[in-house]
Amino acid sequence: MKTAITEMFGIEHPIIQGGMHYVGFAEMAAAVSNAGGLGIITALTQKTPQDLANEIARCQDMTDKPIGVNITFLPSTTPPDYPAIVQTVIDSGVKVVETAGNNPKQVLPYLKDAGIKVIHKCTAVRHALKAQSIGCDAASIDGFECGGHPGEDDIPNMILLPRAADELEIPFVSSGGQADGRSLVASLAMGAQGMNMGTRFIATKEAPVHENVKQALLDASELDTRLVMRPLRNTERVLTNANVEKLLEKERRLGSDIKFEDIIEEVAGVYPKIMVDGEMDAGAWSCGMVAGLIYDVPTCKELIDRIMGEAHDIIENRLRGFLGTRQTVAAE
């Protein structure tokens, strides 16, 4: 399947693995890229720029297909060494960067001068228009269903994607709620040129996370995510567990007086405990509502091949059948 995204990134299928903390390691990215999608290494999971360079090199040893790196720009009293991270990506020969969080304007010239294509994650059309105006090559449109940070507008993809199609000139992919061939065809129908999957890729054989995490996704339904940190206007969609419910109780009790320090126990340092050690009640970790559509743990190739097979079947048979019925009725 050829789209503007497959052509831009040099990939076979219009499927991107989103950057995920303590998931986007070399094994994950290489497996997705080898299966024809675009695998993404998460820069901020690596402790230093040198660690990132080593991880990229490890991934490049596992695949000769295109890979990308996610760089998330977050406000912080002790920010990561973003200039060194960007230089590491450039020096490593990576040709795709997924940016997220704050506006990437400061680093964009360096990435573009190195011939790197930049796709920016956006939770609102106005953010995507800004990304377009500063020179981003593509956008990833995150609906309210997504795991992680859905923004504060609460607009689901059935509205957000067509709105993006109405406004944007650069190509975009859907993100949030994407799981199968139905997701891909629906995204294409609403104007996207592909889809970004995060949560669904965690439940794959190659995902370098504890088996308890994969089982939690199999056990979850679409009702099992929660929105936390909403009073702080830093909303995050996470899978519920004992500490998440404790966090929500604090938010209810403290109301508008709540501060980040009040919930630090439930959100800080959680990812290694969850993803590495499998302590599923450790705290809040990003998970999309798409958990309700996860029924198995295939390899990345099995998953991507299945998605593309389903998509082709829907387009060639189910949707064509509707068109044929209308033509028959009109002819009569």
Helices and strands as residue ranges (DSSP letters): H 4-9, E 15-17, H 26-34, E 39-42, G 43-45, H 49-62, E 67-73, H 82-92, E 96-101, H 108-113, E 117-122, H 125-134, E 138-142, H 157-167, E 172-175, H 181-189, E 195-197, H 199-202, H 211-219, E 225-228, G 230-232, E 236-239, H 242-254, G 255-257, H 260-267, H 270-271, I 272-276, G 289-293, H 300-313, I 314-319, H 320-331
